[in-house]
Amino acid sequence: MTATRRPAPVRSAHAELIRTSGASRLWIALIPTAVLLPVVITLGIAAIAERFARIPGQISVLAVSTSNSAYWVITITVVLVAVAAADGQAADGRYRTGDYVRLAISRRAPVLLGRWMFYGTLGVIVSVVALVVVVVALPAVAPTVYGTVSLTDAVGVRLLWTVPVYAFFAAAAGVGVGALIPTPVGSTAAVLLWAFVAETAAGYLPHGASLQRYLPVFNAVYATGQDIALQPPWSPNGALLYASALFTAPLTVAVLMRRN
């Protein structure tokens, strides 16, 4: 009997797991930072706010709800998932790794889809871990300010499924950017510039506030249930679908393009 051959995207995902195993920057730098940095920032801010809140009659500190608790996880963790995906895809040319993958999987689409599977699954796990740690720890670290934060209220439950979905599709954007800009530095810079510069800078353009309502990261943050200043022209679920579609656009373009 011959063994059943696994689908090409599954083989591609497994190949990426093997390629990144060991002392790679994915496991040494990117993933630990994606979990620890938002946790440290969030709990550090919470501890300072709690200290001020307990000073009698000096400073008024408002209580914070779940809808304002996961900002740094959404902002840092998910963006670093996209960075990891872009960096991994762009590193395809190092040490002729891509040549070996193409010998095993001749078509471009399954290779890219497999990498999306790998980094998307990793993003789901990392985002859930960071989110749970932050939301569970906040009431313990700062009960006066963050005492009402909970994973079991309506916003907390929404965070538990929307943030992983956001991370999964952010990985698609990262793989797509890494395929279109095939250098680790260039693809990483493109992801960071879009997430932290372009979408914010759009607000300073003529009619910028209206433009921001249609930008993908803005819509994804809105979809998680976190409080934001502007609202897109659709529901939170519609915003998540819209953002997810836009995040797959770079990957779709990369799949359709064929290298000479």
C-alpha positions as CSV (number, residue, x, y, z in Angstrom):
1,M,0.0,0.0,0.0
2,T,1.2,3.5,-0.8
3,A,0.9,6.2,1.9
4,T,-1.6,8.9,1.3
5,R,0.1,12.0,0.1
6,R,-0.7,15.1,2.1
7,P,-2.2,18.1,0.4
8,A,0.3,20.6,-1.0
9,P,-0.6,23.5,1.4
10,V,-0.2,21.1,4.4
11,R,3.3,20.1,3.1
12,S,4.2,23.7,2.7
13,A,3.1,24.5,6.2
14,H,5.1,21.6,7.5
15,A,8.1,22.8,5.5
16,E,7.9,26.2,7.1
17,L,7.7,24.7,10.6
18,I,10.9,22.8,9.9
19,R,12.6,25.8,8.3
20,T,11.9,28.0,11.3
21,S,12.7,25.4,14.0
22,G,15.6,25.9,16.3
23,A,17.2,29.3,17.0
24,S,15.4,31.3,14.4
25,R,14.3,34.9,15.0
26,L,10.7,33.8,14.8
27,W,11.0,31.8,18.1
28,I,13.8,33.9,19.8
29,A,12.5,37.4,19.1
30,L,9.2,37.8,17.3
31,I,6.9,35.4,19.1
32,P,8.2,36.2,22.6
33,T,7.9,39.9,21.9
34,A,4.4,39.4,20.5
35,V,3.3,37.9,23.8
36,L,5.4,39.7,26.4
37,L,5.5,43.3,25.1
38,P,1.7,43.9,25.2
39,V,1.4,42.2,28.5
40,V,4.2,44.3,30.1
41,I,2.9,47.5,28.7
42,T,-0.7,46.9,29.6
43,L,0.0,45.7,33.2
44,G,2.6,48.4,33.7
45,I,0.1,51.1,32.7
46,A,-2.5,49.4,34.9
47,A,-0.2,49.3,37.9
48,I,0.6,53.1,37.6
49,A,-3.1,53.9,37.1
50,E,-4.0,51.9,40.2
51,R,-1.4,53.7,42.3
52,F,-2.8,57.1,41.3
53,A,-6.3,55.9,41.9
54,R,-5.5,55.1,45.5
55,I,-4.1,58.5,46.3
56,P,-7.0,60.2,48.2
57,G,-8.3,63.4,46.8
58,Q,-5.4,64.0,44.4
59,I,-6.2,62.6,41.0
60,S,-9.4,61.3,39.6
61,V,-8.8,58.0,37.6
62,L,-11.8,56.6,35.8
63,A,-12.6,52.9,35.9
64,V,-11.8,51.0,32.7
65,S,-14.1,48.5,31.1
66,T,-13.3,45.4,28.9
67,S,-13.8,47.5,25.8
68,N,-10.6,49.4,26.7
69,S,-8.5,46.5,28.0
70,A,-6.9,44.8,25.0
71,Y,-5.6,47.7,23.0
72,W,-1.9,46.7,23.2
73,V,-2.7,43.1,22.3
74,I,-4.6,44.1,19.3
75,T,-2.0,46.7,18.3
76,I,1.2,44.9,19.0
77,T,0.6,41.2,19.0
78,V,-1.4,41.1,15.7
79,V,0.9,43.4,13.9
80,L,3.9,41.3,15.0
81,V,2.1,38.2,13.6
82,A,1.9,40.0,10.2
83,V,5.6,40.9,10.6
84,A,6.6,37.3,11.3
85,A,4.6,36.1,8.3
86,A,6.2,38.8,6.0
87,D,9.7,38.1,7.3
88,G,9.2,34.3,6.9
89,Q,8.0,34.6,3.4
90,A,10.6,37.1,2.4
91,A,13.3,34.9,3.8
92,D,12.3,32.3,1.2
93,G,15.4,33.2,-0.9
94,R,17.9,32.6,1.9
95,Y,20.1,29.6,1.6
96,R,18.1,28.5,-1.5
97,T,15.3,27.4,0.8
98,G,12.7,28.4,-1.8
99,D,14.3,26.2,-4.4
100,Y,13.9,23.1,-2.3
101,V,10.3,23.9,-1.6
102,R,9.6,24.5,-5.3
103,L,11.1,21.1,-6.1
104,A,8.6,19.5,-3.8
105,I,5.7,21.8,-4.6
106,S,5.8,23.2,-8.1
107,R,2.8,25.6,-7.9
108,R,3.1,28.9,-6.2
109,A,-0.4,29.0,-4.7
110,P,-0.1,26.0,-2.4
111,V,3.2,27.2,-1.1
112,L,1.8,30.6,-0.1
113,L,-1.4,29.1,1.3
114,G,0.6,26.7,3.4
115,R,2.6,29.5,4.9
116,W,-0.6,31.4,5.6
117,M,-1.8,28.3,7.4
118,F,1.4,28.1,9.5
119,Y,1.6,31.7,10.5
120,G,-2.1,32.1,10.8
121,T,-2.4,29.2,13.2
122,L,0.6,30.5,15.1
123,G,-1.1,34.0,15.2
124,V,-4.3,32.5,16.6
125,I,-2.4,30.8,19.4
126,V,-0.2,33.7,20.3
127,S,-3.1,36.3,20.3
128,V,-5.3,34.1,22.5
129,V,-2.5,33.6,25.0
130,A,-1.6,37.3,25.2
131,L,-5.3,38.3,25.4
132,V,-6.2,35.8,28.1
133,V,-3.1,36.8,30.2
134,V,-3.9,40.5,29.9
135,V,-7.6,40.4,30.6
136,V,-7.3,37.9,33.5
137,A,-4.4,39.7,35.1
138,L,-5.8,43.3,34.9
139,P,-8.4,43.0,37.7
140,A,-5.8,41.4,39.9
141,V,-3.1,44.0,39.2
142,A,-5.5,47.0,39.3
143,P,-8.8,46.1,41.0
144,T,-9.8,49.8,41.5
145,V,-9.4,50.8,37.9
146,Y,-9.8,47.5,36.0
147,G,-12.0,45.6,38.4
148,T,-14.8,45.2,35.9
149,V,-12.6,43.8,33.1
150,S,-13.7,40.2,32.3
151,L,-13.4,37.6,29.6
152,T,-17.0,36.5,30.3
153,D,-18.9,39.7,29.6
154,A,-20.2,40.5,26.1
155,V,-17.0,42.4,25.0
156,G,-14.7,39.8,26.5
157,V,-16.4,36.9,24.7
158,R,-16.2,39.0,21.4
159,L,-12.5,39.6,22.0
160,L,-11.9,35.8,22.4
161,W,-13.0,35.1,18.8
162,T,-12.5,38.3,16.9
163,V,-8.8,38.9,17.9
164,P,-7.7,35.4,16.7
165,V,-9.6,35.9,13.5
166,Y,-7.9,39.2,13.0
167,A,-4.5,37.6,13.7
168,F,-5.2,34.8,11.2
169,F,-6.0,37.2,8.4
170,A,-3.2,39.6,9.3
171,A,-0.9,36.6,8.7
172,A,-2.3,36.4,5.1
173,A,-1.4,40.0,4.6
174,G,2.1,39.4,5.9
175,V,2.7,36.4,3.6
176,G,1.4,38.4,0.7
177,V,3.6,41.4,1.5
178,G,6.6,39.1,1.9
179,A,6.0,37.6,-1.5
180,L,5.6,41.0,-3.2
181,I,8.5,42.6,-1.4
182,P,11.0,39.7,-1.2
183,T,13.4,41.1,1.3
184,P,12.9,40.7,5.1
185,V,13.7,44.4,5.9
186,G,11.5,45.8,3.1
187,S,8.5,43.6,3.8
188,T,8.8,44.2,7.6
189,A,9.1,47.9,7.0
190,A,6.0,47.9,4.7
191,V,3.9,46.1,7.4
192,L,5.0,48.5,10.2
193,L,4.6,51.6,8.1
194,W,1.1,50.7,7.1
195,A,-0.1,49.7,10.6
196,F,1.6,52.5,12.6
197,V,2.0,55.3,10.2
198,A,-0.2,55.2,7.1
199,E,-3.5,54.6,8.7
200,T,-2.9,57.3,11.3
201,A,-1.5,59.8,8.8
202,A,-4.6,59.3,6.6
203,G,-6.5,61.2,9.2
204,Y,-4.5,64.4,8.3
205,L,-5.5,64.2,4.7
206,P,-8.5,66.2,3.3
207,H,-11.6,64.2,4.3
208,G,-9.1,61.9,6.2
209,A,-11.7,61.0,8.9
210,S,-14.0,59.6,6.2
211,L,-11.0,57.7,4.6
212,Q,-10.0,56.1,7.9
213,R,-13.4,54.5,8.2
214,Y,-12.5,52.3,5.2
215,L,-8.9,51.3,6.2
216,P,-8.4,47.6,7.1
217,V,-6.6,47.9,10.5
218,F,-9.1,50.5,11.7
219,N,-12.0,48.2,10.7
220,A,-10.4,45.2,12.4
221,V,-9.9,47.1,15.7
222,Y,-13.5,48.3,15.6
223,A,-14.6,44.7,14.9
224,T,-13.1,43.4,18.2
225,G,-15.4,45.6,20.2
226,Q,-12.7,48.0,21.5
227,D,-13.7,51.7,21.9
228,I,-12.6,53.9,19.0
229,A,-13.3,57.5,18.0
230,L,-14.8,56.8,14.6
231,Q,-17.1,54.1,13.3
232,P,-17.1,52.4,9.9
233,P,-20.3,52.5,7.9
234,W,-21.2,48.9,8.8
235,S,-21.6,46.7,11.8
236,P,-18.7,45.2,13.8
237,N,-19.2,41.8,12.0
238,G,-19.3,43.6,8.7
239,A,-16.1,45.4,9.6
240,L,-14.4,42.1,10.4
241,L,-15.5,40.6,7.0
242,Y,-14.4,43.8,5.2
243,A,-11.0,43.9,6.9
244,S,-10.4,40.1,6.4
245,A,-11.1,40.5,2.7
246,L,-8.6,43.4,2.4
247,F,-6.0,41.5,4.3
248,T,-6.1,38.7,1.8
249,A,-5.6,41.1,-1.1
250,P,-1.8,41.1,-1.1
251,L,-1.8,37.3,-0.9
252,T,-4.2,37.1,-3.8
253,V,-2.0,39.4,-5.9
254,A,1.1,37.3,-5.0
255,V,-0.7,34.1,-6.0
256,L,-1.7,35.5,-9.3
257,M,1.8,36.8,-10.1
258,R,4.3,34.4,-11.6
259,R,8.0,34.9,-11.3
260,N,10.0,34.5,-14.4
